[in-house]
Amino acid sequence: MRDLGVGFGYLMKGQRWVAQHGKQYGWGLLPGLITLVLYAAALVSLALWGIDLVGWATPFADDWSSPWLGLFRGFLTALLFALALLLSVVTFTAVTLLIGDPFYESLSEQVDISECGHAPESGLPLWRDLWISARDSLRIVVRALVWGVLLFALGFIPVVGQTVVPVIGFCVTGFFLAEELTAVAMQRRGIELRERLALLRSRKRLAWGFGTPLAVAFLVPFVAVFLMPGAVAGATLMTRDLLGENDSDGDGSRNAVGGQDDDAATPRIPRT
């Protein structure tokens, strides 16, 4: 159970790190704000025209009598919106990381530099990094959606569906959030998706301690935006733990509070 607390501790350390590096935090907010605007527009559109979409998709119910027609389509509209919210939570991190790849990679590099004086480099051009990130994010989203559909179906089981299933859902979402966020640092180290998943599965409680509180917080979109930079920083610190890179004598954290000045922390955009 200790790893649960350690994982949560890395989340807090990441938030503390960005609080002490104001310029990096400001740059790190931009991708989340862009993603939030896009998602908000999509959800508002669904709320306004979701009933029309359901009506178009269920022409067989046009002749049903009242109140069954309204109840049926109202239920489907609510279900559609709930699934859209679930998809938003699951994909928000992936889309934000994809949009903000240069920003978050620079932030992650600065965390590594503050810990040990240097940052691993993938050596790949920017377009290649973006392609790998998009490909791996899609794979994770598919896995998360499969889990989401399964848990949604289990949610109809009396009692269990309203108690146990939501807890499992947050743990599953938290695990995938941890994978998405640690991918920023691990991809720079040349670690493939399969190996990343194996590392996190070997310490599932660490991943849950880090990702599950984020999954709960990310239900509030504005909170997700403000936590993202710190989550990336914390995930980099956790990656160093998973890979055994932290110095055993404690020297690895000697610069964590201010080793880099703000000018040095400005993102390098783009790379070639």
C-alpha positions in Angstrom: 0.0 0.0 0.0 3.0 2.3 0.4 3.1 2.8 -3.4 -0.3 4.5 -3.3 1.1 7.2 -1.1 4.3 7.5 -3.1 2.3 7.9 -6.3 0.2 10.7 -4.8 3.4 12.2 -3.5 4.8 12.5 -7.0 1.6 14.2 -8.1 2.1 16.8 -5.3 5.8 17.2 -6.1 5.0 17.9 -9.7 2.5 20.6 -8.7 5.1 22.1 -6.4 7.8 22.0 -9.1 5.7 24.0 -11.6 4.7 26.5 -8.8 8.4 27.2 -8.4 9.0 27.6 -12.2 6.4 30.2 -13.2 7.3 30.5 -16.9 7.2 26.8 -17.5 3.8 26.7 -15.8 2.5 29.5 -18.0 3.6 27.8 -21.2 2.2 24.5 -19.9 -1.3 26.0 -19.5 -1.7 26.8 -23.2 -2.3 23.3 -24.6 -4.9 22.5 -21.9 -6.8 25.8 -22.6 -6.9 25.1 -26.3 -8.2 21.5 -25.7 -10.7 22.8 -23.2 -12.2 25.2 -25.7 -12.5 22.5 -28.3 -14.1 20.0 -25.9 -16.5 22.6 -24.5 -17.6 23.6 -28.0 -18.2 19.9 -28.8 -20.2 19.2 -25.6 -22.3 22.3 -25.9 -23.2 21.4 -29.5 -24.1 17.9 -28.3 -26.3 19.4 -25.6 -28.1 21.7 -28.1 -28.6 19.2 -30.9 -28.2 15.8 -29.3 -32.0 15.2 -29.3 -32.1 15.9 -33.0 -29.2 13.5 -33.6 -31.0 10.8 -31.6 -34.3 11.5 -33.5 -32.4 11.1 -36.8 -30.9 7.8 -35.6 -34.2 6.3 -34.4 -36.7 6.8 -37.2 -38.4 3.6 -36.2 -39.8 5.3 -33.0 -41.5 8.2 -34.9 -44.9 6.6 -34.6 -44.6 5.7 -30.9 -47.2 7.3 -28.6 -46.6 9.7 -25.8 -44.9 9.4 -23.3 -42.9 6.5 -24.6 -41.3 8.4 -27.5 -40.1 11.2 -25.2 -38.8 8.8 -22.6 -37.0 6.6 -25.1 -35.3 9.4 -26.9 -34.6 11.4 -23.7 -32.9 8.3 -22.2 -30.8 7.8 -25.4 -29.8 11.5 -25.4 -28.8 11.4 -21.8 -26.8 8.2 -22.5 -25.1 9.8 -25.5 -24.1 12.8 -23.4 -22.8 10.6 -20.6 -20.7 8.6 -23.0 -19.4 11.9 -24.5 -18.4 13.0 -21.0 -16.6 9.7 -20.4 -14.8 10.0 -23.7 -13.8 13.6 -22.9 -12.3 12.5 -19.6 -10.5 9.6 -21.2 -9.2 11.5 -24.2 -8.5 14.9 -22.6 -5.0 14.1 -21.5 -4.1 12.4 -24.8 -5.4 15.3 -26.9 -3.8 17.9 -24.7 -0.4 16.0 -24.7 -0.6 15.8 -28.5 -1.4 19.5 -28.9 1.2 20.5 -26.4 3.9 17.9 -27.2 6.8 20.5 -27.6 5.7 22.4 -24.5 5.4 19.4 -22.3 8.5 17.7 -23.6 10.5 20.9 -22.8 8.9 21.0 -19.3 9.8 17.3 -18.8 13.4 17.9 -19.9 13.7 20.8 -17.4 12.5 18.5 -14.6 15.2 16.0 -15.5 17.8 18.7 -15.7 16.8 20.0 -12.2 17.1 16.5 -10.8 20.4 15.3 -12.3 21.8 18.0 -14.5 21.0 16.5 -17.9 17.9 15.3 -19.9 17.7 12.2 -22.1 17.0 12.9 -25.7 15.1 10.7 -28.2 17.2 12.0 -31.1 14.1 11.9 -33.3 12.7 14.8 -35.4 9.6 16.6 -34.1 7.3 15.1 -36.7 8.4 11.6 -35.7 7.9 12.2 -32.0 4.4 13.6 -32.8 3.6 10.5 -34.9 4.7 8.1 -32.2 2.8 10.1 -29.6 -0.4 10.1 -31.6 -0.2 6.4 -32.5 0.4 5.4 -28.9 -2.3 7.7 -27.6 -4.8 6.2 -30.0 -3.9 2.7 -28.7 -4.4 3.8 -25.1 -7.7 5.5 -25.9 -9.0 2.3 -27.6 -8.0 0.2 -24.6 -9.7 2.8 -22.3 -12.9 2.8 -24.3 -13.1 -1.0 -24.2 -12.9 -0.8 -20.4 -15.4 2.1 -20.4 -18.0 0.2 -22.3 -17.5 -2.9 -20.1 -17.8 -0.9 -16.9 -20.8 1.0 -18.3 -22.6 -2.3 -18.8 -21.6 -3.5 -15.3 -23.0 -0.3 -13.9 -26.6 -1.6 -14.4 -25.9 -4.4 -11.8 -27.9 -3.4 -8.7 -25.8 -2.2 -5.7 -22.4 -3.3 -7.2 -23.0 -1.1 -10.3 -23.4 2.0 -8.0 -20.6 1.3 -5.6 -17.8 -1.0 -6.7 -17.9 -0.3 -10.4 -17.4 3.5 -10.1 -14.3 2.9 -7.9 -12.9 0.4 -10.5 -13.7 2.9 -13.2 -11.6 5.6 -11.5 -8.7 3.2 -10.9 -8.7 2.1 -14.6 -8.9 5.7 -15.8 -6.1 6.7 -13.4 -3.9 3.9 -14.7 -4.3 5.1 -18.3 -3.8 8.7 -17.2 -0.5 7.7 -15.6 0.6 5.9 -18.8 -0.2 8.9 -20.9 1.6 11.3 -18.7 4.7 9.2 -18.1 4.9 8.6 -21.9 6.3 12.2 -22.2 9.4 11.3 -20.3 9.6 7.6 -21.4 9.3 8.4 -25.1 12.4 10.6 -24.8 14.2 7.6 -23.3 13.2 5.4 -26.3 10.8 3.2 -24.2 8.0 1.7 -26.3 4.3 1.5 -25.3 4.4 -2.2 -24.5 7.4 -1.7 -22.1 5.8 1.4 -20.6 2.6 -0.6 -19.8 4.7 -3.5 -18.3 6.6 -1.0 -16.1 3.3 0.5 -14.8 1.7 -2.9 -14.3 4.7 -4.0 -12.2 3.8 -1.1 -9.8 0.1 -0.7 -10.3 -0.4 0.9 -6.9 2.1 3.6 -7.8 0.2 4.3 -11.0 -3.1 4.3 -9.1 -1.8 6.7 -6.4 -0.7 9.1 -9.1 -3.4 8.8 -11.7 -6.6 8.1 -9.7 -6.7 11.5 -7.9 -6.2 13.1 -11.3 -9.0 11.1 -12.8 -11.3 12.5 -10.1 -10.0 16.0 -10.5 -10.2 15.8 -14.3 -14.0 15.5 -14.0 -13.9 19.3 -13.6 -12.4 20.5 -16.9 -10.9 23.8 -15.6 -9.1 21.8 -12.9 -7.7 19.6 -15.5 -6.2 22.5 -17.4 -4.5 23.9 -14.3 -3.2 20.6 -13.1 -1.7 19.4 -16.4 1.7 21.1 -16.2 2.3 19.8 -12.7 1.0 16.4 -13.7 3.6 16.2 -16.5 6.3 17.3 -14.1 5.2 14.7 -11.5 5.0 12.0 -14.1 8.6 12.7 -15.1 9.7 12.4 -11.4 7.8 9.1 -11.2 9.4 7.9 -14.4 12.8 8.4 -12.8 11.6 6.2 -9.9 10.3 3.5 -12.2 13.5 3.4 -14.1 15.7 3.5 -11.0 17.3 6.8 -12.1 16.9 8.7 -8.7 20.2 9.0 -6.9 20.3 6.8 -3.8 22.3 9.4 -1.9 19.6 12.1 -2.3 21.8 14.3 -4.5 19.3 13.9 -7.4 16.9 16.4 -5.9 19.5 19.0 -5.1 18.2 21.5 -7.7 14.5 20.6 -7.6 13.6 23.9 -6.0 15.2 26.3 -8.4 18.1 24.9 -10.3 16.9 26.4 -13.6 16.0 30.1 -14.1 12.9 31.0 -16.0 14.7 32.1 -19.2 16.4 28.7 -19.5 13.0 27.1 -19.1 11.5 28.6 -22.2 10.2 25.8 -24.5 12.3 25.0 -27.5 9.7 25.1 -30.3 10.0 23.5 -32.8 12.8 21.0 -32.9 14.3 19.9 -36.1 
